[in-house]
């Protein structure tokens, strides 16, 4: 019983496992000109962000305000998601 209590005390909190990551699902565009990823908006809702490579500013390209985006796909041209 004591060993179990020590084991449970050493585990990280469940929030660490189930919280949204800061950045997720990075995808390079098919043309290699941009990278996209999932990240929270200012309201804390997961949206798609894009950066033109090599060093363009990141910009949020979706505007979900409620449920959050869970996946996305590049158009084969690499010009849209």
Secondary structure, 3 states (H helix, E strand, C coil): CHHHHHHHHHCCCHHHHHCCCCCEEEEECCCCCEEEEEEECCCCCEEEEEEECCCCCCEECCCCCCCCCCCCCCCCCCCCC
